[in-house]
């Protein structure tokens, strides 16, 4: 059947789409699919002041919304989650090697999901 609260899902999608846009804009020219840092400086402002990987959080939140709409999206969400956790681990190692202040930043901020990790 149809989602019983379409406006709630619309709001969910809009919220996380705006979060992704904000994260993308905050990265600016540092945005790259390559996990290797580009030495343009560590981003700690905008959404990066709360979570170290806000774009991945946004993707997972949108995926969770899709999984609520259709259970067939659950395997895709799990696959996305596993892939993103793997990429986060690689990026975190490289960020620690590149930026001396990254360890302190990582102690102050959530990694991917606030209040969980």
N, C-alpha and C positions, 0 to 999 in steps of 0.2 A: 504494500500500500504506500500511499504518499506520506511524506514526512508530515507529522501532525502540526508542527509549528514552523511553517516555511519562513516566517519573518525572523525567527531565532536563528535559523541556519543562514539566512541571508546576512544577518548581523555578524555571525561567526566568520563567514567567508570575508566580508568587508573588513572586519577588524584585522584578521590575519594577513589579508592582502595589503592593507596599509602598513602593517608591521614589517612585512617583507620589503615593501617599497622604501620605508624609512631605513631599514637595515642596509639595503642596497645603496641608497643615497649617502648614508653615513660612511660607507667604505670608499666611495668615490673611485679614484683611480687605482686603489688597492684591490678592487674586485677582480678576482681571477679564479678559474676552476682549478688551477694548479695549487696544491696545498703548500708549496714553498713560499714563505714570506718574501715580499718584494722590496723590503728595506725602506718603504715610504713612511715608516713609523707605526707604532702599535696603536690601534684604534681602541680608545677607552671612553669615548663619548657617545651621545645618542643612545641607542638601545644597547650598545656595548658596555654601558656603565652598569647594567643589570645582569647581563648574560654574555658569556664569551662567544657564543655561536648563535646569534639571534636569527640569522637566515635559516639555519637548520631547525630551530624551534618553530619558526613560521611554517616551514614545509611539513613538519610533523603535525602541527595543529591543523593545517588544512587536510592532511591525510587522515587525521582522526575524525574530522568532520565528514569526509567521504565514507569512512568506515561506518559511521553512524547511519548514513543514508543507505548503504548497501553493504551487506556482510561480505560480498565478493571483493571488496576493497581491503579487507583485513589482511590477507596475505601480502598485498602490495605495501601496506603500511608497515608490516613487520619487516619486509625486505628493505624498505626505505630506512627504517630505524636501525637495522643492523649495518647497512652501508654507511649511514651518517655517523654512527658510533665509531666505526672503523676509520672513517676520514677524520673525525675529531681527534682520535688518538694520534694519528700521523701528524696532523696540524699542530697539536699541542706540543709534541716532541720538537718539531721544527721551530715553533714560536719560542720555546724555552731556549733553544740554541741560538736564536737570532736576537732576541730582546732580553737584556739582563733584567729588566723590570717585570717580565712576564710572570715569574713565579709569584711575586707579591700580588700582582693583578689577579692571578688565578686563585689566590687565597681569599680575596675580597669578593669575588663574583662567582655566580653560578655558572656551571659549564654549559649545559644544554637545556635542562628543565628546572626552573626555579623550585626551590624547596626539596628537590629530589637529587639533582646532580648538577 
